């Protein structure tokens, strides 16, 4: 709509101004809608172009190779999980075995003794936090052959007295204490 068209209708200048003002608001709103639609259209065109490029890439893919690779990665992930579980089990087993040897069987150096055990005959029970198997049976022959690996409750030898008894005046205090220490009761 043009101002000349309204003047040709012989409308007053005041009415023409109001009509033009209302028309301007309508045109501005419609122009905003058009600009919005153009922007949305351009965005959709870009999305379609990008999607077509991606589809072309997918068309170039070997689906069987992708499936095989996915299966390979799944197998690797499962194996890694199993390996991690095995390492955790092995760690718990070795720590519990060392503790059990030291606390229950009074082994002086559990790591040294573990090398002599048949570990395949032992199992770690996680629920009970204990070692199951024939541990005691395996330790018996080792304890008999290599008793020094185990702590024992030995009687402490009597202390050597530095005072000589008056009855043993002809022996030195050192010899008297030594004889008592090794269990000799000699009479001179």
N, C-alpha and C positions, 0 to 999 in steps of 0.2 A: 504494500500500500504506500502510495506516495502522497505528499502534501498537495501536489497539483491536482490529483484526482479528487481530493476533498474540497478544494477551492472551486473546482468545476461544478460541484454539487451545491454551491453557494451557501456553504456553512459558515458560521461566524468564526472569527479567528480564535476565540476562546474555546469553542467546541472542537475546532481542528486541533488545538494544542492538547486538549484532554485525550482526544482519540489517538493522537500521535504518541503521547506518553504511555497510554495503555498498550498500544501496539508495540512500542519499544520494549516494554517489560516482557511481553509475550515473545517477541523475537529473541531477546536476550536469553530467556529461559529455554526456548527451543534450540538456540545456538549452543547453549551449555549441554543440552541433551545430545545434540549431534556430536559435539566434541567428545563427550563421554563415550558414546557409541563407537566413534572412530578409534579412540584409545583402546577400548575393549576389543574391537575388531583386529587392531594391530597386534595386541597381546595374544589373541587366539590364533592369528596367522603364525606368529612366532612359535607358539606352542605346537601347532600342527607341523611346522617345519622341523622343529626339534624332535618331535615324536617320529616323524618320517625318517629322520636320520638314524634315530635309535632303532627303529624297525629294520632299516637296512643293515645295521650292524648285527642285529639278531638274526637276520636272514643269512648273514655270512657265518654265523656260529654253527659249530657242529654239535648238535644237541646231545648226541651220544657221548662225545668227548666231555661235555659239561657234566653230564650225569656221572660218567666214570670218575672225573676229577672230584665231584662232590662226594661220591662213595669213598674215594681214596682218602679225602680229608676227614670224613667221618670215621673211617677205620683208624687213621692216625690219632685222632682225638680220643677214641676209645682205648687205643693202646697206651697213649700217654697217661690216661686216667688209671689204667691197670698198673702201669709202671709206678706211678706215684703212690697208689695204694700199697703196692708191694714194698716200696721203700719205707713207707710209714710202718708197715707191719714188721719189716726187718729191724727197723730202729727200735720199736717197742719191744720186740722179742729179745734183741741183744741187751738192751738196758735192763729188762726184767730178769734175764738170765744172770747177768752180772750181779744184780742186787740179791737174787736168790742164792747164788753161790757164796757171796760174801756174808750175808746175814744168816742164812739157815745152815749152810755147810761149812762155814768159817774158813773159806778159801782165802789165802793171803793175796794172791794175784789172779783174779778171775779171768782177765784177758789171756793170760798165759795158759790157764787150764782149759779154756774153751777150745783151744787148738787141738786138744787131746780127745774132745768129745765127738760123738757121732751125732751131729746136729739134726740129721734127717730123722732121728728117732724122737726128737723133741718137737713140741708144738706150743705156741703161745695162745692161751685162751683169753681173748680180749674182755669177755664178760666178767671173768673171775680175776683178771689181771694176774695170771699165774702161768707157770710153765708146766705142761703136762708131758708125760712120757716116762722113760726109764732113767731119769737123771740120777737118782740115788744108786741104781744098779751100776751105772757107768762110773760113778765116783768111787765105789768100793775098791776095785782093783788099783785105781790110781792112788787112793789114800794109803793102801797097803804098800805099794811100791815106792811112792814118793811122798811120804808123810810130811816132809818139810814144806810142802805146798799148803798145808792146812795148819790153822792155829790149834794148839793143844793146851790143855790145862795141866801144865807141868807143875810139880811141886818146886817151890823155890828152894834152892839149897840154903842150908843154915848159914847165917852170916859168920864171917871170920871175926873172932873176938881179938881185940888187941891186948886184952889183959890176960896174963898167964895166971892160971890157978895156983894157989900156994902148994898144992900137992904135986904139981908137975914143975918143979923148979929146975930139973935137969933138961927140959925141952924148951925150945924157944917158943914164944907166943905165936910166931908165924907158922911153925910146923904143927903146933897143936891145933890152930884154927884150920889149917889145910886138911889135916887128918879128919877133923870133925866134918868138914865140908864134903869130903868124899866118902864119908861114912866109916872111916877106920877108927877104931878105938884101941890104939896101941898103948901098952903100958910098959914103961921103961923101968 
